[in-house]
């Protein structure tokens, strides 16, 4: 018997410590993400196809959760940068601040905003995978599993993740910059979708066009539905 040099766990002879396996898995996931980012710039279609068909479902779930958490944090910053100045301007304009009322007097539900945006973003990513599965697989006959469709959505989601990270900087200047960043990100995602949909799922040209239109329409409708339902909670 011996002890693990990292965590001190007592191990049998030849046994590998779980902490070593966990560290190795984290390192591999980080390297995979870095390779994907590099591949999206140099060989986007090949990279998307390789990741979609690979055993990457667990990594895709991790990326989805990261997108959800960071999206929730970004929503808090956006609310603080847009709502608080508006309230302050209204208070000054009506002279209410002279009565010792400040912005802090308004109870903005930041945690609720964070939680709802996070859950919504994660749910939409899983839903988008289902859209791709139904449209490409069920309607147009592509031989693809839900896990592969979810992988496909998540490697395109790396662009969205990059937009969220850049927006943390942009929101410090103006919320309009965040809008510009997300607009460019959506154009890039749309371009990748056009380029890769046929190659990844082996669809004929006309099927690719219709599949793309249907998937984008379903995505848009799901966002509009979420924006309609969200304020009711």
Secondary structure, 3 states (H helix, E strand, C coil): CEECCCCCCEECCCCCCHHHHHHHHHHHHHHHHHHHHHHHHHCHHHHHHHHHHCCCHHHHHHHHHHHHHHHHHHHHHHHHHHHHHHHHHHHHHHCHHHHCCCHHHCCCCHHHHHHHHHHHHHHHHHHHHHHHHHHHHHHCCCCCCHHHHHHHHHHHHHHHHHHHHHHHHHCCCCHHHHHHHHHHHHHHHHHHHHHHHHHHHCCCHHHHHHHHHHHHHHHHHHHHHHHHHHCCC
